[in-house]
Amino acid sequence: MHSSDTSTLIDLIALGSHPWRMSLLFFISGLVTASLLKKRSVAEIRRARTTQLLLPFVLGVLLVVPPQIYVSPYNPRPDLSYWEFWTSYFISNLRLEHMWFLAYLWVYIFVWSIAHPVIMRRWPGLSATLAAHLRGKGLFLAPIAFLSVLRVSLYPTFHETLVITTDFYSHAVYCSMFMAGSLLVNERSFWREVDGQRWISLCTAAMSLSALAALFVLIPREEMSEALIGVARIIRSTFQWSAILTLLAFAGRLASCPNRIIKHLNGSIMTYYIVHQTVIVLAAYHFAQAGLLDIYSFIPIILITAFICVLVAEMKSLAASYLTPIVRGIARGRSGLRKPPSEAV
């Protein structure tokens, strides 16, 4: 396979995954966050999610991200030892890389924690109203129109910067997805509609992706007219939402059946996310150093990444199972040593 063919294939893979994957992740994050209201208050959820997100975020930025930058072409000082590089990185060149998701998610949870009580107080029927509008053609037309407007109006100006202070287009999409998930989590009519139209959403996703791929292959980006670019953005938004609906529908059917593997993996998904990109970059780097990096190395790199992610997650789980009882025992011991005020005098 020629290098140009390889590049085209990689671009097509990105074209088929990039439009929906992070939007879906934020939608699911909204579902999970709002589902916690059954057992916790909004304030308790905010505190718990802050602990769950900010500590991994800080450790990820300081320990997980640097190795992938060190071996990348973007390393400004490849002549430095890793310790010298890390010191320079820590002092003056901190980068989020894929940890941006954790930072964005924390911000959206904070916004949700303020907005949710207000919405429930002033518009208690908002969730039901939203679900009622997402029926029949409305399940497709309204969200696709919304995403298309954002893509056509905001993206040309702001693009996707993944810098939290300037990423206005991404915030408009991802925060909307998060809030939609939080509102629709308990709306059974919406989930019945998603399931009932799963084949329509699958066909729509397949057709819109085919149209995008054809445009990408047949017409170079620089030769597209502004009108055609606008059409491509609408097609992209169609694919984005229909792919999300398809995955929600078919994954929902799997999740409705008891599955110990899925239940176990749910507790490891954060670890997988934090680890995966650095493992991919390091594996690809070593394949390149050995002269083996080509399109066919995709499979071994994915297998290596999966294995390392599982290994790290299981080691983390094992360590937690040993340390948690010890920490609780220490806490109980300290509380037991405290004397009542009457005995402390």
Protein Blocks (a to p, Z undefined) as FASTA:
>chain_A
ZZklmmmmmmmmmmmmmmmmmmmmmmmmmmmmmmmmmmmcfklmmmmmmmmmmmmmmmmm
mmmmmmmmmmmmklmblmbcfklmmmmmmmmmccfklmlmmmmmmmmmmmmmmmmmmmmm
mmmmlmmmmmmmmgcjllmmmmmmmmmmmmmmmmmmnopnkpaklmmmlmmmmmmmmmmm
mmmmmmmklmmmmmmmmmmmmmmmmmmmmmmmmmmmmmcfklpcfklmmmmmmmmmmmmm
mmmmmmmmmmmmmmmpccfklmmmmmmmmmmmmmmmmmmmmmmmmmmmnopacfklmmmm
mmmmmmmmmmmmmmmmmmmmmmmmmmmmmmmmmmmmpccfklmZZ
